[in-house]
């Protein structure tokens, strides 16, 4: 693995099917896991896609700043003890994936095990987040770098937009819109 890949952000995406009647217990165990993840070095956020009507599949996404941080969580005694607990409520582990880089925003189209939101929803959500971020940065930075030549000005703004979108706004937006993204409407 190259150094770039080791320092890139990574998301762990886990799908599980829950035993009928065990949803409340699994929800409690998810809260416990999120509480542990908050204190895990390198953890950058967690998202949960809950099952739709008549479905029993949960998707848990845990975002880490790099592969080493994710591996530390995967091998931690806390996680291993937690996995023992969920064994009594999980019917089946459907998939476990490590998604590098920016893939965490949306499920890659080729992933057969995860449902990808319709492209129009991904585009609409991205635009809805990107526009105010870009507009705000232009407004805030304009007085300071507006006199710069176009290439360095665009580079600074783009670097800030990508960083803010990757680490702050898109994780928040996709968590907030998870129900809408996974709905059939």
N, C-alpha and C positions, 0 to 999 in steps of 0.2 A: 504494500500500500504506500502511495506517495505521501510526502509530508502534507501536501495540500489537502488530500482526502482525510488525513488524521486531524486536521485543524478545522475542517468544515463542520457546520452544524449537522446533526443527525436526529432523526425521529424514529422512535420505536413505535410500530403500529401493530396492535394485538387485537384480534377478533376472537370472541368467545361466545359460545351458545350457552345460555343459562338454563338450568333445570326449571321446569314449570313450578311456580309457587316459591321460587328462591330469589326472585328479583329484589325484594327488599333487603335480604341478607347480602346479596351481591352489591347493591348500592352502598350499604354500610361498609363493606370491604373496599369498595372503590374510594370512599372517603378516607379510609385508613391509609390506602396506598398514596393518595394525593397528599395527605399529611406527611408521609415519609418522604415523598419526592421533593416537597418544598425545602427540605433541609439537605437534600443530596447535592453535593458540589457539582456544578456544571449544568444543573437542571434549569431549563428556560421556560417551561410551561407544560401544561397538560390539557388535553381535550378529551371529551367523551362524546361519542355518538351513540345515543340510546336507541333501542329498537323501536320501529314503527308498530302500528297496530297489528297484532297477530304474529309478530316476529319476536325472536328470543335472542338475537345476535347483538352484542355490545361491541363497540370498537373503542379502544383506549389508545390515545396517542400521547407519548411522552417525548418532549423535545429536549435535546441536550446540546451543549455548545460544541462538543466534538465526540469522536468515536471512543476515546479513552473514558470520558465521563459516562457515556452510555454503557460501556463495558463494566465500569465500576459498579453501576447500579445493577446491571444484570447479574453480577456475581456476588452482590452484597448479601450478608446474612439476613438483613431485614426483608429483602425481596424474596429470598428463598423460604423464609418462615411464612411470609404472606401467601406465597404460592401454595404452601401446604394447606392453609386455611381455605383458599378458594376451591380446592379440590372437591369439597363437599357440595358446592353449589353450581359448578360448571359441568354441563353436559358434554361439551366438546370444545377443544381449542381448535379454531378454524384456521388461523394463520398468525404468523409472527414475521414481521418484516422490519428491516432497517432501511430507512429512506434517507439518503444523503442530501445535503445541500438544500435547495429550495423546494424539493419535492413534497415537503410536508404541507404546503398550502392546500394542495388538492391531490387526490389519488391519481397516479399515472394511468393513462388510458389502457396500457397493456396489463395492468394488474388484474388478474382474473378473480381474485378472492375479495377485493374491496369494491364497493359500489362507488362509482364516480358520479358527482353531481352533473347535471346537464351543463354543457359548455356555456349556454346563455346565462345560467346562474353564476358560474365562476366568473364570467366576464363582467356581469352586472355588479357582483360583490367587489371584485377587484377595482372596477372603475369607481364605485361608490366610496371606496377607501382611498384609492390613489389620488383622486381629484382634490379632496380637501387637504391631504398631506402635501401634495405638490403646490397647491395654491398658497397654503400657509407658509411653506418654506420660501416661495418666491416673495411673498409679502415681507417675511422676516429678514431674509437675506438681501433683498433688493437694495436697500440703502447701503449695505456694506460691500457687496460684490457686484452691484449692477454696472459699475464702470469697467469691470474686467472684460477681457476678450471673451467671445462666445465659448470656445472650447474649454477653457479652465472653469468658467462659470457653470457650464452644463455638467462638467465632471464633478464638481463639488456638490451641486444640487442632486445629481443622480446618485452619488455615493450616500448622501444623507437620506434620500427617499428610499433606496434599496435597504439600507440598514434599519430605518424606522419601520418599513413595511415588513421586513423579515422577522425582526425581534419583538416588535410591539403591536403594530396595528393589525396585520393579517392574522396572527394567532388569536388575538382578541375578537376580530371580526368573524373568523371561521367558527370559534367557540360560540359566539353569540348567535350566529345564523345557522348553527348545526341542524336544527330542526327543519328549517326552510330548505337548506341544501339537500337534506336527505328525503324530503317529502316528494311525492310524485307530482305535485302541482307545479 
